[in-house]
Amino acid sequence: MKKMLTAAVSRVLSGVTQKPASRVLAASCKYSNNATFEIKKCDLYRLEEGPPVTTVLTREDGLKYYKMMQTVRRMELKADQLYKQKFIRGFCHLCDGQEACCVGLEAGINPTDHVITSYRAHGFSYTRGLTVRSILAELTGRRGGCAKGKGGSMHMYAKNFYGGNGIVGAQGPLGAGVALACKYEGNNEVCLTLYGDGAANQGQISEAYNMAALWNLPCIFICENNRYGMGTSLERAAANTDYYKRGNFIPGLRVDGMDILCVREATKFAADYCRSGKGPILMELLTYRYHGHSMSDPGISYRTREEIQSVRSKSDPIMLLKDKMVNNKLASVEELKEIDVEVRKEIDDAAQFAMTDPEPPLEELGHHIYSSNPPFDIRGANQWIKFRSIS
């Protein structure tokens, strides 16, 4: 009995009965609660002052940002795998490499603010509140998907998130419309309207600038400049590659889109600008995508493998945040590796669900045409086929 008691006490003292060894190791480390960092100064257009050049990162926020960026990265890599296994079909545009954009923008606004983006939308779908499971299931066209398997890669939606739009640049005027609704209702909310450097040459983007400026709308136009519009480099496609100046009469700022802290602070600045009643503002995020334009694009016919590897080794957004946190004692390498393991498990579980969840039945084809409407019949491919539409 004495030996058993001694062994039990020994186990308690060693922490075996309380926590796994890795948790004990993490708990024993002396972490800083926060750290101050210098961030790159933004290039400004028609602005006397811009975002701050220093910012504070708390340990709590750092761990949250790291996990979110890793989740987006691993989710996109899993989508690549599922596509090649033919579980995902059709169009699929991945955003790995651009994680600091979606996570940093979300960190700089309120949940009640609004976001609309292009078809490269998986990361924003996640940061706006959708689960990995619902995103991957939507990619595979299953009932558990965020759009019940009917939207696929380009058409995902969440509260205050309006997609995912399949037409290049179409989200520009739609975002201005959401901003108009914010102004009309007087709710002090803003709309982030995102598009790529390729879409920046669309006429409807310039039209949206004009209307937003005329009506003084709380719209933050954001150009995610990843250097290539499909397979065309920006220098070959645009006479003016200073996208943050493209608004002409709208103030703008160019931001390091690979540093999440730069993105966060610039977004806070832009949101405050809009909320103060000064009208729209334009942000250009300098970023990079590791994959090709879509899954049909290998991504190395118009750029070299060496270029991609150079960005990965010098400017990877997850690596940059990890180095900041470890070097300033906001986290340990072991703790971040533990997060990596948790993320991989979450992604694997979500992928398993996305591969096994049933597809939506054919009779649901006409459902949800309207958000609130009495049921009605819809003609199918010919006049003898009818589907029932239920809101």
C-alpha positions as CSV (number, residue, x, y, z in Angstrom):
1,M,0.0,0.0,0.0
2,K,2.8,2.4,0.9
3,K,4.6,1.6,-2.4
4,M,1.3,2.3,-4.4
5,L,0.8,5.6,-2.5
6,T,4.5,6.7,-3.2
7,A,4.1,5.9,-6.9
8,A,0.9,7.9,-7.1
9,V,2.4,10.9,-5.4
10,S,5.4,10.6,-7.8
11,R,3.1,10.6,-10.8
12,V,1.3,13.7,-9.6
13,L,4.5,15.6,-8.9
14,S,5.8,14.7,-12.4
15,G,2.6,15.9,-14.0
16,V,1.8,12.6,-15.6
17,T,-1.7,12.5,-14.2
18,Q,-2.4,16.1,-15.0
19,K,-1.0,17.0,-18.4
20,P,0.8,15.4,-21.3
21,A,4.5,15.9,-21.2
22,S,4.4,18.4,-24.1
23,R,1.8,20.6,-22.3
24,V,4.0,20.5,-19.1
25,L,7.0,21.7,-21.2
26,A,5.0,24.5,-22.7
27,A,3.5,25.6,-19.4
28,S,7.0,25.7,-17.8
29,C,8.3,28.2,-20.4
30,K,8.5,31.9,-19.6
31,Y,6.5,33.6,-22.3
32,S,6.0,37.3,-22.9
33,N,2.5,38.6,-22.9
34,N,3.1,40.9,-25.8
35,A,5.9,42.4,-28.0
36,T,6.3,45.6,-30.1
37,F,7.3,45.3,-33.7
38,E,8.4,47.7,-36.4
39,I,6.5,47.2,-39.6
40,K,7.1,48.4,-43.1
41,K,5.8,51.9,-43.9
42,C,3.0,51.9,-46.4
43,D,3.3,53.9,-49.7
44,L,0.6,56.6,-49.6
45,Y,-1.5,58.4,-52.2
46,R,-3.5,61.5,-51.5
47,L,-3.0,60.9,-47.7
48,E,-1.1,63.1,-45.4
49,E,-0.5,60.3,-42.9
50,G,-0.9,56.5,-42.9
51,P,-0.9,53.5,-40.6
52,P,1.6,53.3,-37.7
53,V,5.0,51.9,-38.3
54,T,5.1,50.1,-35.0
55,T,2.5,47.7,-33.5
56,V,1.9,45.5,-30.5
57,L,1.3,41.8,-30.9
58,T,-0.1,39.9,-27.9
59,R,0.7,36.3,-27.3
60,E,-3.0,35.4,-27.6
61,D,-3.4,37.1,-30.9
62,G,-0.2,35.7,-32.3
63,L,-1.2,32.1,-31.5
64,K,-4.7,32.8,-33.0
65,Y,-3.2,34.3,-36.2
66,Y,-0.7,31.5,-36.6
67,K,-3.3,28.8,-36.2
68,M,-5.7,30.5,-38.7
69,M,-2.9,30.9,-41.3
70,Q,-1.8,27.3,-40.9
71,T,-5.4,26.1,-41.2
72,V,-5.9,28.1,-44.5
73,R,-2.5,26.7,-45.8
74,R,-3.3,23.1,-44.9
75,M,-6.8,23.4,-46.2
76,E,-5.7,24.6,-49.6
77,L,-3.0,21.9,-49.8
78,K,-5.7,19.3,-49.0
79,A,-7.9,20.8,-51.7
80,D,-5.1,20.3,-54.1
81,Q,-4.8,16.7,-53.1
82,L,-8.6,16.1,-53.4
83,Y,-8.7,17.7,-56.8
84,K,-6.0,15.5,-58.1
85,Q,-7.9,12.5,-56.7
86,K,-11.0,13.7,-58.6
87,F,-13.1,14.3,-55.5
88,I,-13.1,18.0,-56.4
89,R,-14.1,18.9,-60.0
90,G,-14.5,22.0,-62.1
91,F,-12.9,25.3,-61.3
92,C,-10.7,25.6,-58.1
93,H,-8.5,28.5,-57.3
94,L,-6.2,28.2,-54.3
95,C,-4.7,31.0,-52.1
96,D,-1.8,29.3,-50.4
97,G,0.9,32.0,-50.0
98,Q,-1.7,34.8,-49.5
99,E,-2.7,33.8,-45.9
100,A,-1.6,37.1,-44.4
101,C,-4.2,38.8,-46.5
102,C,-7.4,37.0,-45.4
103,V,-6.3,36.6,-41.8
104,G,-4.9,40.1,-41.5
105,L,-7.9,41.8,-43.0
106,E,-10.3,40.0,-40.7
107,A,-8.1,41.0,-37.7
108,G,-8.5,44.7,-38.7
109,I,-12.3,44.8,-38.9
110,N,-15.4,43.9,-36.9
111,P,-17.5,40.7,-37.4
112,T,-20.4,43.0,-38.3
113,D,-18.5,44.5,-41.2
114,H,-18.8,43.1,-44.7
115,V,-16.5,41.3,-47.1
116,I,-16.9,40.4,-50.8
117,T,-14.2,38.9,-52.9
118,S,-13.3,37.1,-56.1
119,Y,-13.4,33.3,-56.8
120,R,-10.1,32.8,-54.8
121,A,-12.3,32.7,-51.7
122,H,-11.5,29.7,-49.6
123,G,-9.4,31.6,-47.1
124,F,-11.9,34.4,-46.7
125,S,-14.7,31.8,-46.2
126,Y,-12.8,30.4,-43.3
127,T,-11.8,33.7,-41.7
128,R,-15.5,34.9,-42.0
129,G,-16.6,32.0,-39.8
130,L,-17.2,28.9,-41.9
131,T,-15.7,25.6,-40.7
132,V,-13.0,23.7,-42.7
133,R,-15.5,20.8,-42.9
134,S,-18.2,22.9,-44.5
135,I,-15.7,24.4,-47.0
136,L,-14.1,21.1,-48.1
137,A,-17.6,19.5,-48.3
138,E,-18.7,22.3,-50.6
139,L,-15.6,21.8,-52.7
140,T,-16.6,18.1,-53.1
141,G,-20.3,19.0,-53.7
142,R,-21.8,17.4,-50.6
143,R,-24.8,18.1,-48.5
144,G,-22.7,19.2,-45.6
145,G,-21.1,22.0,-47.6
146,C,-21.7,25.6,-46.7
147,A,-23.9,26.1,-49.8
148,K,-25.3,22.6,-49.5
149,G,-23.1,21.3,-52.3
150,K,-24.5,23.6,-54.9
151,G,-21.9,26.4,-55.0
152,G,-18.5,24.7,-55.2
153,S,-15.2,26.5,-55.1
154,M,-16.3,29.9,-56.3
155,H,-19.6,30.3,-54.5
156,M,-19.3,30.1,-50.8
157,Y,-21.2,32.4,-48.4
158,A,-21.4,33.2,-44.7
159,K,-22.9,35.9,-42.5
160,N,-21.7,39.3,-43.8
161,F,-19.7,37.4,-46.5
162,Y,-21.0,37.7,-50.0
163,G,-18.8,35.2,-51.9
164,G,-16.9,34.1,-54.0
165,N,-17.9,35.6,-57.4
166,G,-17.2,33.7,-60.6
167,I,-17.2,36.7,-63.0
168,V,-13.9,38.7,-63.0
169,G,-14.4,42.0,-61.3
170,A,-18.1,41.6,-60.8
171,Q,-17.7,41.9,-57.0
172,G,-16.5,45.5,-57.4
173,P,-19.9,47.2,-58.0
174,L,-21.6,44.7,-55.7
175,G,-19.3,45.7,-52.9
176,A,-20.0,49.3,-53.5
177,G,-23.7,48.4,-53.3
178,V,-23.1,46.7,-49.9
179,A,-21.4,49.9,-48.7
180,L,-24.3,51.9,-50.0
181,A,-26.6,49.8,-47.8
182,C,-24.3,50.4,-44.8
183,K,-24.5,54.2,-45.3
184,Y,-28.3,54.1,-45.9
185,E,-28.8,52.2,-42.7
186,G,-26.4,54.4,-40.7
187,N,-24.8,51.4,-38.9
188,N,-21.2,52.6,-39.0
189,E,-20.1,49.4,-40.9
190,V,-17.8,49.1,-43.8
191,C,-17.4,46.8,-46.8
192,L,-14.1,45.3,-47.9
193,T,-14.3,44.8,-51.7
194,L,-11.5,42.6,-52.9
195,Y,-10.2,41.9,-56.4
196,G,-7.0,40.8,-58.1
197,D,-4.5,42.7,-60.1
198,G,-6.0,41.2,-63.3
199,A,-9.5,42.4,-62.4
200,A,-8.1,45.9,-61.7
201,N,-8.2,46.5,-65.5
202,Q,-11.9,45.8,-65.7
203,G,-14.1,48.8,-66.5
204,Q,-16.7,48.0,-63.8
205,I,-14.0,48.5,-61.1
206,S,-13.5,52.1,-62.3
207,E,-17.3,52.6,-62.4
208,A,-17.5,51.3,-58.8
209,Y,-14.7,53.8,-57.8
210,N,-16.7,56.6,-59.3
211,M,-20.0,55.8,-57.7
212,A,-18.4,55.2,-54.3
213,A,-16.6,58.5,-54.4
214,L,-19.7,60.4,-55.6
215,W,-21.9,59.0,-52.9
216,N,-19.1,59.0,-50.2
217,L,-19.5,55.3,-49.5
218,P,-17.7,53.4,-46.6
219,C,-16.1,51.0,-49.1
220,I,-12.5,49.8,-48.8
221,F,-11.4,48.7,-52.3
222,I,-8.6,46.1,-51.9
223,C,-6.4,44.9,-54.8
224,E,-4.7,41.6,-53.9
225,N,-1.7,42.1,-56.2
226,N,-0.1,38.6,-56.5
227,R,1.9,39.7,-59.5
228,Y,0.1,37.6,-62.1
229,G,-3.4,37.9,-63.7
230,M,-3.9,34.2,-64.7
231,G,-0.6,33.6,-66.6
232,T,0.2,37.2,-67.4
233,S,2.6,39.3,-65.3
234,L,1.3,42.7,-64.2
235,E,4.0,44.5,-66.2
236,R,2.6,43.0,-69.4
237,A,-1.0,43.7,-68.6
238,A,-1.2,47.1,-67.0
239,A,0.1,50.5,-68.2
240,N,0.0,51.7,-64.5
241,T,1.1,49.1,-62.0
242,D,0.6,51.4,-59.0
243,Y,-2.8,49.9,-58.2
244,Y,-3.2,51.9,-55.1
245,K,-3.2,55.1,-57.2
246,R,-5.8,53.7,-59.7
247,G,-8.6,55.3,-57.8
248,N,-7.4,58.7,-59.1
249,F,-9.7,60.8,-56.9
250,I,-9.7,58.1,-54.1
251,P,-6.9,58.0,-51.5
252,G,-4.8,54.8,-51.5
253,L,-2.0,52.9,-49.7
254,R,0.3,50.1,-50.7
255,V,0.8,47.5,-48.1
256,D,3.2,44.5,-47.5
257,G,0.7,41.8,-47.9
258,M,3.0,39.1,-46.7
259,D,3.3,40.5,-43.2
260,I,0.1,40.0,-41.3
261,L,0.8,42.8,-38.9
262,C,1.2,45.3,-41.8
263,V,-2.1,44.1,-43.2
264,R,-3.9,44.3,-39.9
265,E,-2.7,47.8,-39.1
266,A,-3.4,49.1,-42.6
267,T,-6.9,47.6,-42.5
268,K,-7.6,49.3,-39.1
269,F,-6.5,52.6,-40.6
270,A,-8.6,52.2,-43.7
271,A,-11.7,51.1,-41.7
272,D,-11.3,54.1,-39.4
273,Y,-11.0,56.4,-42.4
274,C,-14.3,55.1,-43.9
275,R,-16.1,55.1,-40.6
276,S,-15.2,58.8,-40.1
277,G,-17.3,59.7,-43.1
278,K,-14.5,60.5,-45.5
279,G,-15.7,58.1,-48.2
280,P,-13.9,55.2,-49.9
281,I,-10.2,54.3,-49.8
282,L,-8.1,51.9,-51.8
283,M,-5.6,49.4,-50.6
284,E,-3.1,47.4,-52.6
285,L,-1.7,44.3,-50.9
286,L,1.6,43.1,-52.3
287,T,1.3,39.3,-52.1
288,Y,2.1,36.0,-53.9
289,R,0.3,32.8,-54.7
290,Y,2.3,29.5,-54.7
291,H,-0.1,27.6,-56.8
292,G,-1.0,28.5,-60.4
293,H,-4.0,30.6,-61.2
294,S,-6.3,27.6,-61.0
295,M,-5.8,23.8,-60.7
296,S,-5.5,23.6,-64.5
297,D,-2.5,25.9,-64.4
298,P,0.8,24.3,-63.3
299,G,2.1,27.8,-62.5
300,I,5.6,27.4,-63.9
301,S,5.1,28.2,-67.6
302,Y,5.3,32.0,-67.0
303,R,7.5,32.0,-63.9
304,T,10.4,29.9,-62.7
305,R,10.5,27.4,-59.9
306,E,13.4,29.5,-58.5
307,E,11.1,32.5,-58.2
308,I,8.5,30.6,-56.3
309,Q,11.1,29.1,-54.0
310,S,12.7,32.5,-53.4
311,V,9.4,33.9,-52.1
312,R,8.8,30.9,-50.0
313,S,12.3,31.1,-48.3
314,K,12.3,34.9,-47.8
315,S,8.7,36.2,-47.5
316,D,6.4,33.3,-46.5
317,P,3.7,34.9,-44.2
318,I,3.5,31.9,-41.8
319,M,7.3,31.8,-41.5
320,L,7.5,35.5,-40.9
321,L,5.0,35.4,-38.1
322,K,6.6,32.3,-36.6
323,D,10.0,33.9,-36.5
324,K,8.6,37.1,-34.8
325,M,6.8,35.0,-32.1
326,V,9.7,32.7,-31.3
327,N,12.4,35.4,-31.4
328,N,10.4,37.6,-29.0
329,K,9.4,34.8,-26.6
330,L,5.7,34.9,-27.5
331,A,5.7,31.2,-28.2
332,S,8.2,28.3,-28.5
333,V,9.0,26.2,-31.5
334,E,7.5,23.1,-29.7
335,E,4.2,24.9,-29.0
336,L,3.8,26.0,-32.6
337,K,4.6,22.4,-33.8
338,E,1.8,21.2,-31.5
339,I,-0.6,23.6,-33.2
340,D,0.6,22.2,-36.6
341,V,-0.3,18.7,-35.5
342,E,-3.8,19.9,-34.3
343,V,-4.4,21.7,-37.6
344,R,-3.4,18.6,-39.7
345,K,-5.8,16.4,-37.7
346,E,-8.6,18.9,-38.2
347,I,-8.0,19.0,-41.9
348,D,-7.7,15.3,-42.2
349,D,-11.0,14.8,-40.3
350,A,-12.7,17.4,-42.5
351,A,-11.4,15.8,-45.7
352,Q,-12.7,12.4,-44.6
353,F,-16.2,14.0,-44.1
354,A,-16.0,15.8,-47.4
355,M,-15.3,12.5,-49.2
356,T,-18.0,10.4,-47.5
357,D,-20.9,12.9,-46.9
358,P,-23.7,12.2,-49.4
359,E,-24.4,14.4,-52.4
360,P,-27.6,16.5,-52.4
361,P,-30.6,14.7,-53.9
362,L,-31.9,15.8,-57.3
363,E,-35.2,16.9,-55.8
364,E,-33.3,19.7,-54.0
365,L,-32.1,21.3,-57.2
366,G,-34.7,24.0,-57.1
367,H,-34.5,24.8,-53.4
368,H,-33.3,28.2,-52.0
369,I,-33.9,30.3,-55.1
370,Y,-35.5,32.9,-52.7
371,S,-34.6,33.4,-49.1
372,S,-38.3,33.7,-48.1
373,N,-41.0,32.7,-50.5
374,P,-44.0,30.2,-50.6
375,P,-43.1,26.9,-52.3
376,F,-43.5,26.9,-56.1
377,D,-42.8,24.6,-59.0
378,I,-39.9,25.1,-61.4
379,R,-39.6,23.6,-64.9
380,G,-36.7,21.3,-65.4
381,A,-34.8,20.5,-68.6
382,N,-38.1,19.9,-70.4
383,Q,-41.7,20.8,-69.7
384,W,-42.5,17.4,-68.1
385,I,-39.8,17.6,-65.5
386,K,-40.8,19.7,-62.4
387,F,-38.8,20.6,-59.3
388,R,-40.2,22.1,-56.1
389,S,-38.6,25.3,-54.8
390,I,-38.5,25.6,-51.0
391,S,-37.0,28.6,-49.3
